[in-house]
Amino acid sequence: MNTASTFLAIRGVSRSFAPSAKGGTPTLALQATDLTVAENDFITILGPSGCGKSTLLRIVAGLDTQTSGDVLLEGKTISGAGADRGMVFQSYTLFPWLSVLDNVCFGLRERNMPRAQQLEIAHSFIQKVGLVGFENHFPKQLSGGMQQRTAIARALANTPRILLMDEPFGALDHQTRELMQELLLGIWEQERKTVLFVTHDIDEAVFMGSRVVVMSARPGRIKLDRAIDLPHPRHYSVKTSPEFSSLKAELTEQVRVEVRAAQAMQMAE
């Protein structure tokens, strides 16, 4: 567990979903969960499908409401969505009628920022994500990786206190995914944003994270919180190191146990 000063505190957060119209009992998706995140942490979250990873992320984002517990960001209770939290989804969620530049400017425009200031900030982040020359392209003219770069630039342009990422590279091919991992990690090493990053990919979790959190099968709970003591700047060659292999092996076994538990639960249902 990270012992640095608390930036984000998740305290006793649970989430139950009401039964369907046909009746039945409520579904407990997330048991009472505690997680403490220090400023500038990059937390990757692993676990089987349906364990509550995305639910937890959406609660922190203010897009869903917990059944019990509290979420505090810098000591203030989160009670809804806010500009202090930037969200990046697996689907690119760009506005198809806006260019790359105007997608990145969108949040700044909503805050009534002067256009000249919008453009200065947007161009800075477009450069960081490697999209110089594509400012006037529309989403349909971009590859999946380029669309996700735009989504990341848009989130960062709003200067959120924390970046929430729900399998942002899950829809990309393997090579593009690896390039995006390096790109995002490089930006994090420069910007030092606090990041919560949900993924199914164990390699990705170890490579990206300063800590990896493993969640149990539904109803989800945090069963492991492992520090990743790999050096920064973190180059892709670290994946060939014995330290990386050891961490991957440990986490693979932890996740496999929970995947088997989830499968057994599905069969019982």
ABEGO torsion letter per residue (X at the ends): XBABBBABBBBGBBBBBBBBAAEEBBBBABBBBBBBBBBGBBBBBBEBBGAGAAAAAAAAAGABBBABEBBBBGGBBBAEBBAABBBBBABAGBBAABBAAAAAAAAAAAAGBBAAAAAAAAAAAAAAAGABGAAABBAAABBAAAAAAAAAAAAAAAGBABBBBBGAAAABBAAAAAAAAAAAAAAAAAAGBBBBBBBABAAAAAAABABBBBBBBOBBBBABBBBBBBBOBBBAAAAABAAAAAAAAAAAAAAAAAAAAAAAAAAAX
